[in-house]
């Protein structure tokens, strides 16, 4: 509910602090006293349109602060949380707006700077303003479905079913696009895989081939060295054998020394023979290798051509081959995957339709009940010839959405036998305000706004009709905070709290608002509303009777 409203430098209001109470609060005053200023100020604090004309003449800046105390489970908490604004249920919520003489405005929530859009979103969740020309819930056809769903108790589970269906549709589209693209590339994929299979590339192969190529490029030089070494060890001029022969001839004269020298020469001969075998093996390997410089160059060229073709490194070719094979496999099994995806879409669509049909039944049932109950409220509001109709019509499939398959619209007929039509084309401003009042009375237990504001909803009414309006506003006041700007004494008498708007006609015209606390003050104001400027005893007596009836 709205706890208080603080207004500084708005039109005729220099400084005003006003505390509001629960239940039905009536605001009265003479025409031109400034009741509209109060609503303009409240609208500014709630994120409404800012206009330079609102800044008091001579002031540089205007301020309006509205303090609320939302219910523990109020939706504004979720809005604030999403905007990273700290707010604990049960705490007061402060909405503030400043407006400079240059037309610039700033918005604040709990002293944290916010966008005007966020201020408006939070404000709309806290207060609903209804008047002859501002019955937003009825004028905005998009709100009709929301209002009916609130009344019917429709939750948002249907949105999840819709999103699930959309997700399967998106997956099917993706598979179809990929399949179509893959089919276009099928010949390319097959040829690419065939080319890679002819090469059978291996990770690390390029480095090994490069090293082998380097060795092969120096093979002739190596063979020449090996041959020279072989001839040196196997030729007739074997120096070790010559030494061995010379020692052998004098071995008997050398004794132990000769035996040692002979053993050493024997080892040298053995080592030379091993070296000779190693030279022969190395030479044979180089001469008999399966690789040639030409074959290595050809393979390196083939591998690098494939790497350039696919824009990757040679070492990536084995993995690329596997990737291409997967794509080709998808083409070959695309029909199965598409069939599975289409089955998923059909199931999700059927699930959504089932849920939407259940919601339609809930809406139709609630609509019939709403039409009946609103109809019962219209007679006392001097709309006894009017008819209220909740239209729930099926939409074409392209128009289906998270909210279902229905178009919900509130229609009215103000004359007997006339076809119901849109409110904004059939009803006048005053009639629309009374239609909204009747709706709000019936739907008093639903909706998120804790404060309802009615601006001259009783315009043009008197007697029993005005009293019926007051009775219904008082009924609304048992579950909501209701502020009503009224010229009808019958409505004011029903209020639990009465505020009067006065304009001081001194040297500088100012507007003030005070709560009438004593019974005498209330009786005097209601008598003024009955009689005009000259309040008579008869008017005071009539006011007394209205107050007794209202209580």
Secondary structure, 3 states (H helix, E strand, C coil): CEEEEEEEEECCEEEEEEECCCCEEEEECCCCCCHHHHHHHHHHHCCCCCCHHHECCCCCEEEEEEEECCCCCCCHHHHHHHCCCCCCCCCCEEEEEEEECCCCEEEEECCEEECHHHHHHHHHHHEEEEECCCCHHHHCHHHHHHHHHHHHCCCCHHHHHHHHHHHHHHHHHHHHHHHHHHHHCHHHHHHHHHHHHHHCCCCCHHHHHHHHHHHHHCHHHHHHHHHHHHHHHHCCCCHHHHHHHHHHHHHHHHCHHHHHHHHHHHHHHHHHHHHHHHHHHHHHHHHHCCCCHHHHHHHHHHHHHHHHHHCCCHHHHHHHHHHHHHHHHHHHCHHHHHHHHHHHHHHHHHHHHHHHHHHHHHHHHHHHHHHHHHHHHHHHHCCCCCEEEEEEEECCHHHCECCECEEEEEEEECCCCCCCEEHHHHCCHHHHHHHHHHHHHHCCCCCCCCEEEEECCCCCCCHHHHHHHHHHHHHHCCCCEEEEECCCHHHHHHCCEEEEEEEECCCCCEEEEEEECCHHHHHHHHHHHHHCCCCCHHHHHHHHHHHHHHC
